[in-house]
Amino acid sequence: DTAVVHLVGVDELPQHTGMLKLEHFAFDAVGLKDFLARLEREGVPYDGRKVQGAEGVQINIHDPDGNHIHVDFYGEETRGVAFREVDPSAMNR
């Protein structure tokens, strides 16, 4: 499977009426250690969390425009990585 995300830059914010809100984007990925090393190297602040009941790790970051992005990693590569555990249902509040 190949996922594609197409992002478009604009010179001005589009006009809209009503509430326009997107809380976050979420992606599944592989290469946790390389991803963390790059965040450290680039000085990008992040919040890492283990997901209870799953062998998963969420890495939460914000892009330069302030959008919240979380990147999920699962499986063997998450073993031995120390982050606090969070209840996944708490992420929907």
C-alpha positions in Angstrom: 0.0 0.0 0.0 1.2 3.5 -0.8 -0.4 6.5 0.9 -0.2 9.9 -0.7 -0.9 13.2 1.0 -1.1 16.2 -1.3 -0.5 19.5 0.5 -1.0 22.8 -1.3 0.6 26.1 -0.3 -1.4 29.3 -0.6 -0.4 33.0 -0.5 -3.6 34.0 1.4 -5.9 32.1 3.7 -9.1 31.2 1.9 -12.3 32.9 3.0 -14.8 30.7 4.9 -17.9 31.0 7.0 -18.6 29.1 10.1 -16.1 27.1 12.1 -13.2 25.5 10.2 -11.2 23.1 12.4 -9.0 20.1 12.0 -7.4 18.9 15.3 -4.7 16.7 13.8 -3.4 14.4 11.1 -2.3 10.9 11.9 0.0 8.6 10.0 1.4 5.0 10.5 5.1 4.8 9.8 8.2 2.6 10.2 11.7 3.7 11.2 11.0 4.9 14.7 14.7 5.3 15.8 15.6 7.2 12.6 12.5 9.4 12.9 13.4 10.3 16.5 17.1 10.9 15.6 16.0 13.3 12.8 13.6 15.2 15.2 16.5 15.5 17.7 19.0 16.6 15.0 16.6 19.2 13.6 15.6 20.5 17.1 11.9 19.6 16.6 10.1 19.3 19.9 8.0 16.2 20.2 5.9 14.3 22.7 6.2 10.5 22.6 3.6 8.2 24.1 3.1 4.4 24.4 -0.4 3.4 23.7 -2.0 1.1 26.3 -3.2 -2.3 25.1 -1.2 -2.0 21.8 2.4 -2.4 20.9 2.4 1.1 19.6 4.1 4.4 20.1 2.7 7.8 19.1 5.0 10.7 18.3 3.2 14.1 18.4 4.7 17.0 16.6 3.6 20.4 15.2 4.5 21.5 11.7 5.7 25.1 11.0 2.1 26.2 10.5 1.1 24.9 14.0 -0.8 21.8 12.7 -0.8 18.9 15.1 0.5 15.7 13.5 0.9 12.3 15.2 2.9 9.5 13.7 2.2 6.0 14.9 4.8 3.2 15.0 4.0 -0.5 15.9 5.7 -3.8 16.4 9.2 -4.8 17.2 10.8 -1.4 16.6 8.8 0.0 19.5 10.1 -2.4 22.1 12.5 -0.9 24.6 11.6 2.7 23.7 10.7 4.5 26.9 7.7 6.9 26.9 4.8 7.3 29.3 1.7 5.2 28.7 -1.5 6.9 27.7 -5.1 5.5 27.5 -6.0 5.7 23.7 -9.5 6.8 24.6 -8.1 9.9 26.2 -6.8 11.0 22.8 -10.3 11.6 21.6 -11.3 14.0 24.3 
